[in-house]
Amino acid sequence: MIDHWRRSALEKAYLDALAQIPEQLYPSAEEHHQTLQTLEQIAALLDGLKAKVRTAFLLYQLGGMTHAQIAKQLGVSSRTVERHVADALFHCYQLRYREN
């Protein structure tokens, strides 16, 4: 049930993002499917993180925000954001290489 909910939420966010680009730049059906699979894998990797750690990581990696901008948004110090991003990277690294 949670996986179905997560997939629905990811697909909605992806479709919302696609709505912002010109139709001629839309991905093919195969690219669309691959993108959703990749997003699901990322979401699964980040599931074990605390909410602020996950948010800081996503804002930094995908949102292009600086540590200072994220700190202001989350109400924490820049140093805390640095630790959150490092913790998230380490978490992903551990999961990635533990499985292989």
TORKOL-4160 file (C-alpha; in steps of 0.2 Angstrom, whole numbers, padded with zeros to 4 digits, m for minus):
100
<pt num="1" X="0000" Y="0000" Z="0000"/>
<pt num="2" X="0014" Y="0012" Z="0005"/>
<pt num="3" X="0023" Y="0008" Z="m0012"/>
<pt num="4" X="0007" Y="0012" Z="m0022"/>
<pt num="5" X="0005" Y="0028" Z="m0013"/>
<pt num="6" X="0023" Y="0033" Z="m0015"/>
<pt num="7" X="0023" Y="0028" Z="m0034"/>
<pt num="8" X="0007" Y="0039" Z="m0036"/>
<pt num="9" X="0015" Y="0054" Z="m0027"/>
<pt num="10" X="0031" Y="0052" Z="m0037"/>
<pt num="11" X="0021" Y="0051" Z="m0053"/>
<pt num="12" X="0011" Y="0066" Z="m0049"/>
<pt num="13" X="0026" Y="0076" Z="m0045"/>
<pt num="14" X="0034" Y="0070" Z="m0061"/>
<pt num="15" X="0019" Y="0074" Z="m0072"/>
<pt num="16" X="0018" Y="0092" Z="m0063"/>
<pt num="17" X="0036" Y="0095" Z="m0068"/>
<pt num="18" X="0033" Y="0089" Z="m0086"/>
<pt num="19" X="0018" Y="0101" Z="m0087"/>
<pt num="20" X="0031" Y="0115" Z="m0085"/>
<pt num="21" X="0040" Y="0111" Z="m0101"/>
<pt num="22" X="0035" Y="0112" Z="m0120"/>
<pt num="23" X="0026" Y="0097" Z="m0127"/>
<pt num="24" X="0040" Y="0094" Z="m0140"/>
<pt num="25" X="0052" Y="0091" Z="m0126"/>
<pt num="26" X="0042" Y="0078" Z="m0117"/>
<pt num="27" X="0051" Y="0061" Z="m0115"/>
<pt num="28" X="0046" Y="0045" Z="m0124"/>
<pt num="29" X="0035" Y="0032" Z="m0115"/>
<pt num="30" X="0051" Y="0022" Z="m0112"/>
<pt num="31" X="0060" Y="0037" Z="m0105"/>
<pt num="32" X="0045" Y="0041" Z="m0094"/>
<pt num="33" X="0045" Y="0024" Z="m0087"/>
<pt num="34" X="0064" Y="0024" Z="m0084"/>
<pt num="35" X="0063" Y="0041" Z="m0075"/>
<pt num="36" X="0049" Y="0034" Z="m0064"/>
<pt num="37" X="0059" Y="0019" Z="m0059"/>
<pt num="38" X="0074" Y="0030" Z="m0055"/>
<pt num="39" X="0064" Y="0041" Z="m0044"/>
<pt num="40" X="0057" Y="0026" Z="m0035"/>
<pt num="41" X="0074" Y="0020" Z="m0032"/>
<pt num="42" X="0080" Y="0037" Z="m0025"/>
<pt num="43" X="0064" Y="0037" Z="m0014"/>
<pt num="44" X="0068" Y="0020" Z="m0007"/>
<pt num="45" X="0086" Y="0025" Z="m0004"/>
<pt num="46" X="0080" Y="0040" Z="0006"/>
<pt num="47" X="0066" Y="0031" Z="0016"/>
<pt num="48" X="0077" Y="0028" Z="0031"/>
<pt num="49" X="0082" Y="0046" Z="0033"/>
<pt num="50" X="0075" Y="0058" Z="0046"/>
<pt num="51" X="0064" Y="0071" Z="0037"/>
<pt num="52" X="0076" Y="0086" Z="0039"/>
<pt num="53" X="0090" Y="0076" Z="0033"/>
<pt num="54" X="0081" Y="0070" Z="0017"/>
<pt num="55" X="0074" Y="0087" Z="0014"/>
<pt num="56" X="0091" Y="0095" Z="0016"/>
<pt num="57" X="0099" Y="0082" Z="0004"/>
<pt num="58" X="0085" Y="0085" Z="m0009"/>
<pt num="59" X="0086" Y="0104" Z="m0009"/>
<pt num="60" X="0104" Y="0103" Z="m0011"/>
<pt num="61" X="0106" Y="0090" Z="m0024"/>
<pt num="62" X="0090" Y="0093" Z="m0034"/>
<pt num="63" X="0085" Y="0110" Z="m0029"/>
<pt num="64" X="0102" Y="0118" Z="m0032"/>
<pt num="65" X="0101" Y="0128" Z="m0016"/>
<pt num="66" X="0116" Y="0133" Z="m0005"/>
<pt num="67" X="0119" Y="0127" Z="0013"/>
<pt num="68" X="0114" Y="0144" Z="0019"/>
<pt num="69" X="0098" Y="0145" Z="0009"/>
<pt num="70" X="0093" Y="0128" Z="0015"/>
<pt num="71" X="0098" Y="0132" Z="0033"/>
<pt num="72" X="0087" Y="0147" Z="0032"/>
<pt num="73" X="0072" Y="0137" Z="0025"/>
<pt num="74" X="0074" Y="0123" Z="0038"/>
<pt num="75" X="0078" Y="0135" Z="0053"/>
<pt num="76" X="0095" Y="0127" Z="0057"/>
<pt num="77" X="0113" Y="0132" Z="0055"/>
<pt num="78" X="0123" Y="0130" Z="0039"/>
<pt num="79" X="0134" Y="0117" Z="0048"/>
<pt num="80" X="0119" Y="0107" Z="0052"/>
<pt num="81" X="0114" Y="0107" Z="0034"/>
<pt num="82" X="0132" Y="0101" Z="0029"/>
<pt num="83" X="0130" Y="0087" Z="0041"/>
<pt num="84" X="0113" Y="0082" Z="0035"/>
<pt num="85" X="0119" Y="0082" Z="0017"/>
<pt num="86" X="0134" Y="0072" Z="0022"/>
<pt num="87" X="0124" Y="0060" Z="0032"/>
<pt num="88" X="0112" Y="0057" Z="0017"/>
<pt num="89" X="0126" Y="0054" Z="0005"/>
<pt num="90" X="0134" Y="0042" Z="0017"/>
<pt num="91" X="0117" Y="0033" Z="0020"/>
<pt num="92" X="0115" Y="0031" Z="0001"/>
<pt num="93" X="0133" Y="0025" Z="m0001"/>
<pt num="94" X="0131" Y="0012" Z="0012"/>
<pt num="95" X="0115" Y="0005" Z="0005"/>
<pt num="96" X="0122" Y="0005" Z="m0013"/>
<pt num="97" X="0137" Y="m0005" Z="m0009"/>
<pt num="98" X="0130" Y="m0016" Z="0005"/>
<pt num="99" X="0118" Y="m0023" Z="m0009"/>
<pt num="100" X="0132" Y="m0028" Z="m0021"/>
